[in-house]
């Protein structure tokens, strides 16, 4: 089921236009994340502060598998 709170979904420019990506959409208060292969499969919704903390951790390599 689609989540009506979000529109204007987008993927990273690094994804090369493939369908094996996550998509994000922004509202003033939330960030939605969904699977591009299963757009009706559900949306994870994060508050803006949670999203900023997650992005900072990614940039710092906190989730690197190496």
PQR file of N, CA, C, O and H, with PARSE charges and radii, in Angstrom:
ATOM      1  N   UNK A   1       0.851  -1.181   0.000 -0.4000 1.5000
ATOM      2  CA  UNK A   1       0.000   0.000   0.000 -0.0000 2.0000
ATOM      3  C   UNK A   1       0.892   1.239   0.000  0.5500 1.7000
ATOM      4  O   UNK A   1       1.866   1.316   0.749 -0.5500 1.4000
ATOM      5  N   UNK A   2       0.554   2.184  -0.832 -0.4000 1.5000
ATOM      6  CA  UNK A   2       1.309   3.430  -0.929 -0.0000 2.0000
ATOM      7  C   UNK A   2       1.022   4.324   0.276  0.5500 1.7000
ATOM      8  O   UNK A   2      -0.076   4.308   0.832 -0.5500 1.4000
ATOM      9  H   UNK A   2      -0.237   2.121  -1.441  0.4000 1.0000
ATOM     10  N   UNK A   3       2.025   5.097   0.662 -0.4000 1.5000
ATOM     11  CA  UNK A   3       1.872   6.023   1.782 -0.0000 2.0000
ATOM     12  C   UNK A   3       1.585   7.405   1.215  0.5500 1.7000
ATOM     13  O   UNK A   3       2.463   8.000   0.590 -0.5500 1.4000
ATOM     14  H   UNK A   3       2.916   5.109   0.210  0.4000 1.0000
ATOM     15  N   UNK A   4       0.388   7.927   1.415 -0.4000 1.5000
ATOM     16  CA  UNK A   4      -0.026   9.188   0.830 -0.0000 2.0000
ATOM     17  C   UNK A   4       0.640  10.425   1.400  0.5500 1.7000
ATOM     18  O   UNK A   4       0.416  11.528   0.900 -0.5500 1.4000
ATOM     19  H   UNK A   4      -0.324   7.443   1.923  0.4000 1.0000
ATOM     20  N   UNK A   5       1.457  10.269   2.441 -0.4000 1.5000
ATOM     21  CA  UNK A   5       2.137  11.429   3.018 -0.0000 2.0000
ATOM     22  C   UNK A   5       3.283  11.913   2.142  0.5500 1.7000
ATOM     23  O   UNK A   5       3.720  13.056   2.270 -0.5500 1.4000
ATOM     24  H   UNK A   5       1.639   9.373   2.847  0.4000 1.0000
ATOM     25  N   UNK A   6       3.768  11.060   1.261 -0.4000 1.5000
ATOM     26  CA  UNK A   6       4.966  11.383   0.498 -0.0000 2.0000
ATOM     27  C   UNK A   6       4.671  11.401  -0.997  0.5500 1.7000
ATOM     28  O   UNK A   6       3.899  10.587  -1.503 -0.5500 1.4000
ATOM     29  H   UNK A   6       3.413  10.131   1.157  0.4000 1.0000
ATOM     30  N   UNK A   7       5.292  12.333  -1.684 -0.4000 1.5000
ATOM     31  CA  UNK A   7       5.298  12.338  -3.141 -0.0000 2.0000
ATOM     32  C   UNK A   7       6.694  12.791  -3.569  0.5500 1.7000
ATOM     33  O   UNK A   7       7.556  13.027  -2.723 -0.5500 1.4000
ATOM     34  H   UNK A   7       5.920  12.995  -1.273  0.4000 1.0000
ATOM     35  N   UNK A   8       6.909  12.908  -4.835 -0.4000 1.5000
ATOM     36  CA  UNK A   8       8.219  13.319  -5.357 -0.0000 2.0000
ATOM     37  C   UNK A   8       9.348  12.404  -4.888  0.5500 1.7000
ATOM     38  O   UNK A   8      10.382  12.872  -4.412 -0.5500 1.4000
ATOM     39  H   UNK A   8       6.208  12.717  -5.522  0.4000 1.0000
ATOM     40  N   UNK A   9       9.138  11.113  -5.027 -0.4000 1.5000
ATOM     41  CA  UNK A   9      10.169  10.140  -4.671 -0.0000 2.0000
ATOM     42  C   UNK A   9      11.362  10.300  -5.590  0.5500 1.7000
ATOM     43  O   UNK A   9      11.210  10.609  -6.772 -0.5500 1.4000
ATOM     44  H   UNK A   9       8.298  10.733  -5.414  0.4000 1.0000
ATOM     45  N   UNK A  10      12.564  10.087  -5.039 -0.4000 1.5000
ATOM     46  CA  UNK A  10      13.766  10.183  -5.862 -0.0000 2.0000
ATOM     47  C   UNK A  10      14.806   9.173  -5.401  0.5500 1.7000
ATOM     48  O   UNK A  10      14.785   8.693  -4.268 -0.5500 1.4000
ATOM     49  H   UNK A  10      12.688   9.836  -4.079  0.4000 1.0000
ATOM     50  N   UNK A  11      15.710   8.870  -6.314 -0.4000 1.5000
ATOM     51  CA  UNK A  11      16.821   7.962  -6.028 -0.0000 2.0000
ATOM     52  C   UNK A  11      18.124   8.725  -6.213  0.5500 1.7000
ATOM     53  O   UNK A  11      18.146   9.828  -6.760 -0.5500 1.4000
ATOM     54  H   UNK A  11      15.727   9.260  -7.235  0.4000 1.0000
ATOM     55  N   UNK A  12      19.180   8.131  -5.758 -0.4000 1.5000
ATOM     56  CA  UNK A  12      20.501   8.738  -5.910 -0.0000 2.0000
ATOM     57  C   UNK A  12      20.887   8.805  -7.381  0.5500 1.7000
ATOM     58  O   UNK A  12      20.540   7.917  -8.159 -0.5500 1.4000
ATOM     59  H   UNK A  12      19.162   7.236  -5.313  0.4000 1.0000
ATOM     60  N   UNK A  13      21.598   9.848  -7.758 -0.4000 1.5000
ATOM     61  CA  UNK A  13      22.115   9.938  -9.128 -0.0000 2.0000
ATOM     62  C   UNK A  13      23.167   8.867  -9.375  0.5500 1.7000
ATOM     63  O   UNK A  13      23.480   8.570 -10.528 -0.5500 1.4000
ATOM     64  H   UNK A  13      21.880  10.570  -7.125  0.4000 1.0000
ATOM     65  N   UNK A  14      23.714   8.287  -8.328 -0.4000 1.5000
ATOM     66  CA  UNK A  14      24.702   7.221  -8.457 -0.0000 2.0000
ATOM     67  C   UNK A  14      24.061   5.877  -8.771  0.5500 1.7000
ATOM     68  O   UNK A  14      24.774   4.918  -9.068 -0.5500 1.4000
ATOM     69  H   UNK A  14      23.460   8.528  -7.392  0.4000 1.0000
ATOM     70  N   UNK A  15      22.742   5.781  -8.712 -0.4000 1.5000
ATOM     71  CA  UNK A  15      22.067   4.504  -8.944 -0.0000 2.0000
ATOM     72  C   UNK A  15      22.027   4.125 -10.412  0.5500 1.7000
ATOM     73  O   UNK A  15      21.740   2.973 -10.737 -0.5500 1.4000
ATOM     74  H   UNK A  15      22.164   6.560  -8.470  0.4000 1.0000
ATOM     75  N   UNK A  16      22.305   5.051 -11.301 -0.4000 1.5000
ATOM     76  CA  UNK A  16      22.327   4.740 -12.724 -0.0000 2.0000
ATOM     77  C   UNK A  16      20.970   4.441 -13.320  0.5500 1.7000
ATOM     78  O   UNK A  16      20.892   3.852 -14.398 -0.5500 1.4000
ATOM     79  H   UNK A  16      22.539   5.987 -11.037  0.4000 1.0000
ATOM     80  N   UNK A  17      19.912   4.824 -12.659 -0.4000 1.5000
ATOM     81  CA  UNK A  17      18.574   4.622 -13.209 -0.0000 2.0000
ATOM     82  C   UNK A  17      18.058   3.207 -13.069  0.5500 1.7000
ATOM     83  O   UNK A  17      16.994   2.890 -13.601 -0.5500 1.4000
ATOM     84  H   UNK A  17      19.975   5.302 -11.783  0.4000 1.0000
ATOM     85  N   UNK A  18      18.776   2.347 -12.371 -0.4000 1.5000
ATOM     86  CA  UNK A  18      18.325   0.977 -12.167 -0.0000 2.0000
ATOM     87  C   UNK A  18      17.166   0.908 -11.198  0.5500 1.7000
ATOM     88  O   UNK A  18      16.772   1.910 -10.602 -0.5500 1.4000
ATOM     89  H   UNK A  18      19.640   2.604 -11.939  0.4000 1.0000
ATOM     90  N   UNK A  19      16.622  -0.299 -11.048 -0.4000 1.5000
ATOM     91  CA  UNK A  19      15.479  -0.457 -10.144 -0.0000 2.0000
ATOM     92  C   UNK A  19      15.870  -1.158  -8.846  0.5500 1.7000
ATOM     93  O   UNK A  19      15.001  -1.584  -8.085 -0.5500 1.4000
ATOM     94  H   UNK A  19      16.942  -1.113 -11.533  0.4000 1.0000
ATOM     95  N   UNK A  20      17.151  -1.278  -8.593 -0.4000 1.5000
ATOM     96  CA  UNK A  20      17.620  -1.949  -7.383 -0.0000 2.0000
ATOM     97  C   UNK A  20      18.127  -0.901  -6.395  0.5500 1.7000
ATOM     98  O   UNK A  20      19.306  -0.884  -6.043 -0.5500 1.4000
ATOM     99  H   UNK A  20      17.857  -0.932  -9.211  0.4000 1.0000
ATOM    100  N   UNK A  21      17.231  -0.039  -5.959 -0.4000 1.5000
ATOM    101  CA  UNK A  21      17.615   1.124  -5.154 -0.0000 2.0000
ATOM    102  C   UNK A  21      16.607   1.348  -4.037  0.5500 1.7000
ATOM    103  O   UNK A  21      15.554   0.712  -3.980 -0.5500 1.4000
ATOM    104  H   UNK A  21      16.272  -0.053  -6.245  0.4000 1.0000
ATOM    105  N   UNK A  22      16.955   2.253  -3.171 -0.4000 1.5000
ATOM    106  CA  UNK A  22      15.965   2.802  -2.257 -0.0000 2.0000
ATOM    107  C   UNK A  22      15.594   4.186  -2.777  0.5500 1.7000
ATOM    108  O   UNK A  22      16.394   4.857  -3.428 -0.5500 1.4000
ATOM    109  H   UNK A  22      17.810   2.770  -3.218  0.4000 1.0000
ATOM    110  N   UNK A  23      14.391   4.589  -2.482 -0.4000 1.5000
ATOM    111  CA  UNK A  23      13.909   5.914  -2.866 -0.0000 2.0000
ATOM    112  C   UNK A  23      13.612   6.696  -1.598  0.5500 1.7000
ATOM    113  O   UNK A  23      13.227   6.119  -0.581 -0.5500 1.4000
ATOM    114  H   UNK A  23      13.741   4.043  -1.953  0.4000 1.0000
ATOM    115  N   UNK A  24      13.789   7.997  -1.656 -0.4000 1.5000
ATOM    116  CA  UNK A  24      13.481   8.864  -0.524 -0.0000 2.0000
ATOM    117  C   UNK A  24      12.541   9.971  -0.969  0.5500 1.7000
ATOM    118  O   UNK A  24      12.555  10.396  -2.124 -0.5500 1.4000
ATOM    119  H   UNK A  24      14.101   8.467  -2.482  0.4000 1.0000
ATOM    120  N   UNK A  25      11.730  10.425  -0.034 -0.4000 1.5000
ATOM    121  CA  UNK A  25      10.838  11.562  -0.259 -0.0000 2.0000
ATOM    122  C   UNK A  25      10.804  12.370   1.030  0.5500 1.7000
ATOM    123  O   UNK A  25      10.931  11.827   2.128 -0.5500 1.4000
ATOM    124  H   UNK A  25      11.718  10.080   0.905  0.4000 1.0000
ATOM    125  N   UNK A  26      10.634  13.663   0.875 -0.4000 1.5000
ATOM    126  CA  UNK A  26      10.705  14.568   2.022 -0.0000 2.0000
ATOM    127  C   UNK A  26       9.411  15.346   2.194  0.5500 1.7000
ATOM    128  O   UNK A  26       8.798  15.787   1.222 -0.5500 1.4000
ATOM    129  H   UNK A  26      10.531  14.104  -0.016  0.4000 1.0000
ATOM    130  N   UNK A  27       9.007  15.505   3.449 -0.4000 1.5000
ATOM    131  CA  UNK A  27       7.956  16.445   3.828 -0.0000 2.0000
ATOM    132  C   UNK A  27       8.624  17.414   4.807  0.5500 1.7000
ATOM    133  O   UNK A  27       9.781  17.207   5.171 -0.5500 1.4000
ATOM    134  H   UNK A  27       9.504  15.146   4.238  0.4000 1.0000
ATOM    135  N   UNK A  28       7.935  18.451   5.236 -0.4000 1.5000
ATOM    136  CA  UNK A  28       8.571  19.357   6.202 -0.0000 2.0000
ATOM    137  C   UNK A  28       9.007  18.667   7.506  0.5500 1.7000
ATOM    138  O   UNK A  28       9.951  19.117   8.154 -0.5500 1.4000
ATOM    139  H   UNK A  28       6.995  18.619   4.941  0.4000 1.0000
ATOM    140  N   UNK A  29       8.329  17.583   7.890 -0.4000 1.5000
ATOM    141  CA  UNK A  29       8.613  16.941   9.175 -0.0000 2.0000
ATOM    142  C   UNK A  29       9.186  15.533   9.084  0.5500 1.7000
ATOM    143  O   UNK A  29       9.737  15.027  10.061 -0.5500 1.4000
ATOM    144  H   UNK A  29       7.562  17.216   7.364  0.4000 1.0000
ATOM    145  N   UNK A  30       9.063  14.896   7.927 -0.4000 1.5000
ATOM    146  CA  UNK A  30       9.435  13.489   7.801 -0.0000 2.0000
ATOM    147  C   UNK A  30      10.266  13.222   6.559  0.5500 1.7000
ATOM    148  O   UNK A  30      10.243  13.980   5.589 -0.5500 1.4000
ATOM    149  H   UNK A  30       8.615  15.306   7.133  0.4000 1.0000
ATOM    150  N   UNK A  31      11.003  12.113   6.619 -0.4000 1.5000
ATOM    151  CA  UNK A  31      11.693  11.572   5.455 -0.0000 2.0000
ATOM    152  C   UNK A  31      11.170  10.152   5.276  0.5500 1.7000
ATOM    153  O   UNK A  31      11.214   9.349   6.207 -0.5500 1.4000
ATOM    154  H   UNK A  31      11.021  11.497   7.407  0.4000 1.0000
ATOM    155  N   UNK A  32      10.678   9.843   4.082 -0.4000 1.5000
ATOM    156  CA  UNK A  32      10.197   8.503   3.778 -0.0000 2.0000
ATOM    157  C   UNK A  32      11.228   7.749   2.966  0.5500 1.7000
ATOM    158  O   UNK A  32      11.899   8.326   2.110 -0.5500 1.4000
ATOM    159  H   UNK A  32      10.642  10.496   3.325  0.4000 1.0000
ATOM    160  N   UNK A  33      11.355   6.451   3.236 -0.4000 1.5000
ATOM    161  CA  UNK A  33      12.286   5.589   2.515 -0.0000 2.0000
ATOM    162  C   UNK A  33      11.514   4.348   2.085  0.5500 1.7000
ATOM    163  O   UNK A  33      10.788   3.751   2.879 -0.5500 1.4000
ATOM    164  H   UNK A  33      10.810   5.983   3.932  0.4000 1.0000
ATOM    165  N   UNK A  34      11.680   3.961   0.808 -0.4000 1.5000
ATOM    166  CA  UNK A  34      11.021   2.754   0.316 -0.0000 2.0000
ATOM    167  C   UNK A  34      11.912   2.041  -0.692  0.5500 1.7000
ATOM    168  O   UNK A  34      12.892   2.604  -1.180 -0.5500 1.4000
ATOM    169  H   UNK A  34      12.271   4.446   0.163  0.4000 1.0000
ATOM    170  N   UNK A  35      11.564   0.813  -0.994 -0.4000 1.5000
ATOM    171  CA  UNK A  35      12.280  -0.023  -1.952 -0.0000 2.0000
ATOM    172  C   UNK A  35      11.749   0.269  -3.354  0.5500 1.7000
ATOM    173  O   UNK A  35      10.543   0.189  -3.586 -0.5500 1.4000
ATOM    174  H   UNK A  35      10.767   0.356  -0.598  0.4000 1.0000
ATOM    175  N   UNK A  36      12.632   0.603  -4.282 -0.4000 1.5000
ATOM    176  CA  UNK A  36      12.183   0.932  -5.636 -0.0000 2.0000
ATOM    177  C   UNK A  36      11.612  -0.277  -6.368  0.5500 1.7000
ATOM    178  O   UNK A  36      10.850  -0.107  -7.320 -0.5500 1.4000
ATOM    179  H   UNK A  36      13.612   0.668  -4.093  0.4000 1.0000
ATOM    180  N   UNK A  37      11.957  -1.491  -5.951 -0.4000 1.5000
ATOM    181  CA  UNK A  37      11.421  -2.690  -6.588 -0.0000 2.0000
ATOM    182  C   UNK A  37      10.044  -3.057  -6.060  0.5500 1.7000
ATOM    183  O   UNK A  37       9.326  -3.834  -6.690 -0.5500 1.4000
ATOM    184  H   UNK A  37      12.575  -1.629  -5.177  0.4000 1.0000
ATOM    185  N   UNK A  38       9.670  -2.513  -4.923 -0.4000 1.5000
ATOM    186  CA  UNK A  38       8.393  -2.847  -4.301 -0.0000 2.0000
ATOM    187  C   UNK A  38       7.786  -1.579  -3.710  0.5500 1.7000
ATOM    188  O   UNK A  38       7.694  -1.433  -2.491 -0.5500 1.4000
ATOM    189  H   UNK A  38      10.253  -1.882  -4.411  0.4000 1.0000
ATOM    190  N   UNK A  39       7.382  -0.687  -4.564 -0.4000 1.5000
ATOM    191  CA  UNK A  39       6.911   0.631  -4.130 -0.0000 2.0000
ATOM    192  C   UNK A  39       5.662   0.577  -3.266  0.5500 1.7000
ATOM    193  O   UNK A  39       5.409   1.498  -2.489 -0.5500 1.4000
ATOM    194  H   UNK A  39       7.457  -0.805  -5.554  0.4000 1.0000
ATOM    195  N   UNK A  40       4.888  -0.477  -3.388 -0.4000 1.5000
ATOM    196  CA  UNK A  40       3.696  -0.611  -2.555 -0.0000 2.0000
ATOM    197  C   UNK A  40       3.962  -1.455  -1.312  0.5500 1.7000
ATOM    198  O   UNK A  40       3.028  -1.786  -0.581 -0.5500 1.4000
ATOM    199  H   UNK A  40       5.094  -1.225  -4.018  0.4000 1.0000
ATOM    200  N   UNK A  41       5.213  -1.804  -1.066 -0.4000 1.5000
ATOM    201  CA  UNK A  41       5.566  -2.685   0.039 -0.0000 2.0000
ATOM    202  C   UNK A  41       5.679  -2.014   1.387  0.5500 1.7000
ATOM    203  O   UNK A  41       5.921  -2.689   2.388 -0.5500 1.4000
ATOM    204  H   UNK A  41       5.971  -1.535  -1.660  0.4000 1.0000
ATOM    205  N   UNK A  42       5.515  -0.728   1.443 -0.4000 1.5000
ATOM    206  CA  UNK A  42       5.591  -0.024   2.718 -0.0000 2.0000
ATOM    207  C   UNK A  42       6.652   1.057   2.696  0.5500 1.7000
ATOM    208  O   UNK A  42       7.540   1.067   1.844 -0.5500 1.4000
ATOM    209  H   UNK A  42       5.319  -0.179   0.631  0.4000 1.0000
ATOM    210  N   UNK A  43       6.544   1.952   3.636 -0.4000 1.5000
ATOM    211  CA  UNK A  43       7.447   3.101   3.740 -0.0000 2.0000
ATOM    212  C   UNK A  43       7.966   3.179   5.169  0.5500 1.7000
ATOM    213  O   UNK A  43       7.199   3.069   6.125 -0.5500 1.4000
ATOM    214  H   UNK A  43       5.823   1.944   4.329  0.4000 1.0000
ATOM    215  N   UNK A  44       9.265   3.368   5.304 -0.4000 1.5000
ATOM    216  CA  UNK A  44       9.854   3.691   6.603 -0.0000 2.0000
ATOM    217  C   UNK A  44       9.862   5.205   6.718  0.5500 1.7000
ATOM    218  O   UNK A  44      10.356   5.889   5.822 -0.5500 1.4000
ATOM    219  H   UNK A  44       9.889   3.458   4.527  0.4000 1.0000
ATOM    220  N   UNK A  45       9.326   5.737   7.798 -0.4000 1.5000
ATOM    221  CA  UNK A  45       9.265   7.186   7.990 -0.0000 2.0000
ATOM    222  C   UNK A  45      10.143   7.577   9.174  0.5500 1.7000
ATOM    223  O   UNK A  45      10.046   7.000  10.256 -0.5500 1.4000
ATOM    224  H   UNK A  45       8.924   5.182   8.526  0.4000 1.0000
ATOM    225  N   UNK A  46      10.996   8.563   8.948 -0.4000 1.5000
ATOM    226  CA  UNK A  46      11.926   9.043   9.966 -0.0000 2.0000
ATOM    227  C   UNK A  46      11.695  10.524  10.211  0.5500 1.7000
ATOM    228  O   UNK A  46      11.370  11.271   9.288 -0.5500 1.4000
ATOM    229  H   UNK A  46      11.075   9.033   8.069  0.4000 1.0000
ATOM    230  N   UNK A  47      11.863  10.943  11.450 -0.4000 1.5000
ATOM    231  CA  UNK A  47      11.863  12.363  11.755 -0.0000 2.0000
ATOM    232  C   UNK A  47      13.114  12.998  11.176  0.5500 1.7000
ATOM    233  O   UNK A  47      14.099  12.309  10.913 -0.5500 1.4000
ATOM    234  H   UNK A  47      12.126  10.336  12.200  0.4000 1.0000
ATOM    235  N   UNK A  48      13.080  14.297  10.979 -0.4000 1.5000
ATOM    236  CA  UNK A  48      14.210  14.994  10.360 -0.0000 2.0000
ATOM    237  C   UNK A  48      15.503  14.803  11.150  0.5500 1.7000
ATOM    238  O   UNK A  48      16.556  14.586  10.549 -0.5500 1.4000
ATOM    239  H   UNK A  48      12.280  14.857  11.193  0.4000 1.0000
ATOM    240  N   UNK A  49      15.451  14.876  12.470 -0.4000 1.5000
ATOM    241  CA  UNK A  49      16.663  14.713  13.282 -0.0000 2.0000
ATOM    242  C   UNK A  49      17.215  13.297  13.176  0.5500 1.7000
ATOM    243  O   UNK A  49      18.428  13.110  13.082 -0.5500 1.4000
ATOM    244  H   UNK A  49      14.596  15.051  12.958  0.4000 1.0000
ATOM    245  N   UNK A  50      16.336  12.304  13.189 -0.4000 1.5000
ATOM    246  CA  UNK A  50      16.780  10.917  13.016 -0.0000 2.0000
ATOM    247  C   UNK A  50      17.479  10.740  11.675  0.5500 1.7000
ATOM    248  O   UNK A  50      18.512  10.076  11.590 -0.5500 1.4000
ATOM    249  H   UNK A  50      15.350  12.456  13.264  0.4000 1.0000
ATOM    250  N   UNK A  51      16.919  11.332  10.637 -0.4000 1.5000
ATOM    251  CA  UNK A  51      17.494  11.224   9.296 -0.0000 2.0000
ATOM    252  C   UNK A  51      18.882  11.866   9.255  0.5500 1.7000
ATOM    253  O   UNK A  51      19.818  11.288   8.703 -0.5500 1.4000
ATOM    254  H   UNK A  51      16.080  11.871  10.706  0.4000 1.0000
ATOM    255  N   UNK A  52      19.012  13.039   9.830 -0.4000 1.5000
ATOM    256  CA  UNK A  52      20.310  13.720   9.833 -0.0000 2.0000
ATOM    257  C   UNK A  52      21.355  12.907  10.596  0.5500 1.7000
ATOM    258  O   UNK A  52      22.511  12.842  10.180 -0.5500 1.4000
ATOM    259  H   UNK A  52      18.251  13.508  10.279  0.4000 1.0000
ATOM    260  N   UNK A  53      20.960  12.295  11.696 -0.4000 1.5000
ATOM    261  CA  UNK A  53      21.884  11.453  12.459 -0.0000 2.0000
ATOM    262  C   UNK A  53      22.297  10.225  11.652  0.5500 1.7000
ATOM    263  O   UNK A  53      23.463   9.831  11.674 -0.5500 1.4000
ATOM    264  H   UNK A  53      20.021  12.348  12.034  0.4000 1.0000
ATOM    265  N   UNK A  54      21.359   9.629  10.952 -0.4000 1.5000
ATOM    266  CA  UNK A  54      21.661   8.467  10.112 -0.0000 2.0000
ATOM    267  C   UNK A  54      22.636   8.841   9.000  0.5500 1.7000
ATOM    268  O   UNK A  54      23.620   8.135   8.781 -0.5500 1.4000
ATOM    269  H   UNK A  54      20.412   9.949  10.935  0.4000 1.0000
ATOM    270  N   UNK A  55      22.379   9.932   8.302 -0.4000 1.5000
ATOM    271  CA  UNK A  55      23.260  10.365   7.206 -0.0000 2.0000
ATOM    272  C   UNK A  55      24.654  10.685   7.737  0.5500 1.7000
ATOM    273  O   UNK A  55      25.647  10.349   7.092 -0.5500 1.4000
ATOM    274  H   UNK A  55      21.579  10.505   8.480  0.4000 1.0000
ATOM    275  N   UNK A  56      24.745  11.323   8.890 -0.4000 1.5000
ATOM    276  CA  UNK A  56      26.054  11.620   9.487 -0.0000 2.0000
ATOM    277  C   UNK A  56      26.808  10.327   9.790  0.5500 1.7000
ATOM    278  O   UNK A  56      28.011  10.242   9.546 -0.5500 1.4000
ATOM    279  H   UNK A  56      23.938  11.596   9.414  0.4000 1.0000
ATOM    280  N   UNK A  57      26.115   9.327  10.316 -0.4000 1.5000
ATOM    281  CA  UNK A  57      26.757   8.045  10.622 -0.0000 2.0000
ATOM    282  C   UNK A  57      27.224   7.345   9.351  0.5500 1.7000
ATOM    283  O   UNK A  57      28.300   6.746   9.337 -0.5500 1.4000
ATOM    284  H   UNK A  57      25.137   9.396  10.514  0.4000 1.0000
ATOM    285  N   UNK A  58      26.435   7.412   8.290 -0.4000 1.5000
ATOM    286  CA  UNK A  58      26.846   6.822   7.006 -0.0000 2.0000
ATOM    287  C   UNK A  58      28.107   7.509   6.505  0.5500 1.7000
ATOM    288  O   UNK A  58      29.056   6.843   6.092 -0.5500 1.4000
ATOM    289  H   UNK A  58      25.561   7.898   8.301  0.4000 1.0000
ATOM    290  N   UNK A  59      28.119   8.815   6.539 -0.4000 1.5000
ATOM    291  CA  UNK A  59      29.288   9.566   6.062 -0.0000 2.0000
ATOM    292  C   UNK A  59      30.540   9.267   6.877  0.5500 1.7000
ATOM    293  O   UNK A  59      31.651   9.310   6.346 -0.5500 1.4000
ATOM    294  H   UNK A  59      27.348   9.355   6.874  0.4000 1.0000
ATOM    295  N   UNK A  60      30.371   8.968   8.149 -0.4000 1.5000
ATOM    296  CA  UNK A  60      31.506   8.653   9.021 -0.0000 2.0000
ATOM    297  C   UNK A  60      31.948   7.195   8.902  0.5500 1.7000
ATOM    298  O   UNK A  60      32.918   6.787   9.541 -0.5500 1.4000
ATOM    299  H   UNK A  60      29.470   8.934   8.579  0.4000 1.0000
ATOM    300  N   UNK A  61      31.240   6.408   8.084 -0.4000 1.5000
ATOM    301  CA  UNK A  61      31.624   5.018   7.873 -0.0000 2.0000
ATOM    302  C   UNK A  61      31.143   4.058   8.939  0.5500 1.7000
ATOM    303  O   UNK A  61      31.635   2.933   9.027 -0.5500 1.4000
ATOM    304  H   UNK A  61      30.452   6.739   7.565  0.4000 1.0000
ATOM    305  N   UNK A  62      30.199   4.480   9.741 -0.4000 1.5000
ATOM    306  CA  UNK A  62      29.732   3.647  10.847 -0.0000 2.0000
ATOM    307  C   UNK A  62      29.140   2.320  10.386  0.5500 1.7000
ATOM    308  O   UNK A  62      29.171   1.341  11.132 -0.5500 1.4000
ATOM    309  H   UNK A  62      29.799   5.393   9.669  0.4000 1.0000
ATOM    310  N   UNK A  63      28.607   2.270   9.178 -0.4000 1.5000
ATOM    311  CA  UNK A  63      27.951   1.060   8.686 -0.0000 2.0000
ATOM    312  C   UNK A  63      28.765   0.338   7.615  0.5500 1.7000
ATOM    313  O   UNK A  63      28.267  -0.602   6.996 -0.5500 1.4000
ATOM    314  H   UNK A  63      28.582   3.065   8.572  0.4000 1.0000
ATOM    315  N   UNK A  64      30.005   0.760   7.387 -0.4000 1.5000
ATOM    316  CA  UNK A  64      30.849   0.109   6.383 -0.0000 2.0000
ATOM    317  C   UNK A  64      31.052  -1.358   6.742  0.5500 1.7000
ATOM    318  O   UNK A  64      31.205  -1.706   7.913 -0.5500 1.4000
ATOM    319  H   UNK A  64      30.410   1.524   7.890  0.4000 1.0000
ATOM    320  N   UNK A  65      31.052  -2.207   5.732 -0.4000 1.5000
ATOM    321  CA  UNK A  65      31.213  -3.639   5.953 -0.0000 2.0000
ATOM    322  C   UNK A  65      32.666  -4.075   5.922  0.5500 1.7000
ATOM    323  O   UNK A  65      32.961  -5.235   6.210 -0.5500 1.4000
ATOM    324  H   UNK A  65      30.928  -1.925   4.780  0.4000 1.0000
ATOM    325  N   UNK A  66      33.559  -3.201   5.589 -0.4000 1.5000
ATOM    326  CA  UNK A  66      34.985  -3.559   5.502 -0.0000 2.0000
ATOM    327  C   UNK A  66      35.586  -3.781   6.853  0.5500 1.7000
ATOM    328  O   UNK A  66      36.774  -4.088   6.957 -0.5500 1.4000
ATOM    329  H   UNK A  66      33.320  -2.259   5.355  0.4000 1.0000
TER
END
